[in-house]
């Protein structure tokens, strides 16, 4: 992709997109470097409401038994947590929230508001947001010199971020219900 194609794609994608997935509010925002930031909001009834993404908590077995996705959670965060876990003798069923909710490059945001003018959004105010960005070492950052692009970096598109947010929601549902929502619905009648 050359510079002109990238600029055209960014213009077509826009700078903001909101959608709902499985009952969760999801927001994409573009920052000043022209990379996407992705956010999922949880309400006060969700067990992770108010937690920092670096907090260490007891997690459901489904999360513990899932494949470790280091590329999604961020290698540095993963290594730091492993060292902390060894040093502090943290129980095996406790992990860092960012490891339990793997997304591209790892979670790096957990706040009660988004970095936007709230008057521009219809979102309810009592939401706790978990978020990530697409400006990592393997990402093409459009506002950096295009000459730095080495052919190994890739621009993370709006569609890519939407898929990551859907994956994050799927994990948040496991925390809320202890198992996949579809499984819950299938077994409720039994």
Order of alpha helices (4+ residues) and beta strands (2+ residues): alpha-beta-beta-beta-beta-alpha-alpha-alpha-beta-alpha-beta-beta-alpha-alpha
